[in-house]
Amino acid sequence: MRIAADLVTALVAALHIYILVLEMFWWDTPKGRKAFGLTPEFSAATKVLAANQGLYNGFLAAGLVWGLWLGPAGDAVKVFFLLCVAVAGLYGAATASKRILFVQTVPAALGLALLFPLRG
């Protein structure tokens, strides 16, 4: 169970590193515009805002990596940051795109479900 929980947590961290790159560096490129369904005008006008969003995704990834680095002693850290990802995904699904529910919230919830039996 521990290996599965850590694997899912690592995948959620990797996803958020990818989102960081998309939002901070690729937002105003064809790849970034395609990923988020943006027009060139909109991506240019919102580039600075997206970079700020990307930085926050990086903090989520850093927290998850920190929890993984701590090993079993980092379970509470992993739970906290997975909860943050799940809440951010719920908010994003409610306000931006339903797809975010499946991209962010479902993997975070799976990680939480795998971690909770280990918290004995």
Order of alpha helices (4+ residues) and beta strands (2+ residues): alpha-alpha-alpha-alpha-alpha-alpha
